[in-house]
Amino acid sequence: MARLLPTEVDLRLEPEPAPGDAQAGLEPLVAHVELRLGALADSLRERDVQAIELQAQELHRALARAVECFMHAARNGGVPAPMRLRLARASAQLARQREALSRATAALDRAIDVLMPGESASAARVYTASGMAAPLRSGNSLNA
């Protein structure tokens, strides 16, 4: 005798949102991410460390919320193309800011290394006129 297997039934308690509703619900989230990106860009331009830290935290929160809602919308009817495009643009802007910050940090690190050599650099290190390090001579001292 054939045995019937239980099947899953998707009973939604809430009505399926119309495509326009999904865009309306995502609009403020994307706008908030765009606002936070702009605020972070301003803080970076002003080189205000405290503001950069605050804006980065706020942007992180806004992005986390937007991604959560976008995933929910994708599971429940899809994300409208204009919203996907706006979020993609925001993501690209964030990548550009991250790259610019990374380059600035690397340049600062190089400048600090030149101005304040680390422990590994010998105190007796001599540089030539071209700025290249002259080879160290062990056991010999320089006389003036």
Stockholm file with secondary structure:
# STOCKHOLM 1.0

chainA/1-144         MARLLPTEVDLRLEPEPAPGDAQAGLEPLVAHVELRLGALADSLRERDVQAIELQAQELHRALARAVECFMHAARNGGVPAPMRLRLARASAQLARQREALSRATAALDRAIDVLMPGESASAARVYTASGMAAPLRSGNSLNA
#=GR chainA/1-144 SS CCCCCCCCCCCCSSCCCCHHHHHHHHHHHHHHHHHHHHHHHHHHHHTCHHHHHHHHHHHHHHHHHHHHHHHHHHHTTCCCHHHHHHHHHHHHHHHHHHHHHHHHHHHHHHHHHHHSCCTTSCTTCCBCTTSCBCCCCTTCCCCC
#=GC SS_cons         CCCCCCCCCCCCSSCCCCHHHHHHHHHHHHHHHHHHHHHHHHHHHHTCHHHHHHHHHHHHHHHHHHHHHHHHHHHTTCCCHHHHHHHHHHHHHHHHHHHHHHHHHHHHHHHHHHHSCCTTSCTTCCBCTTSCBCCCCTTCCCCC
//
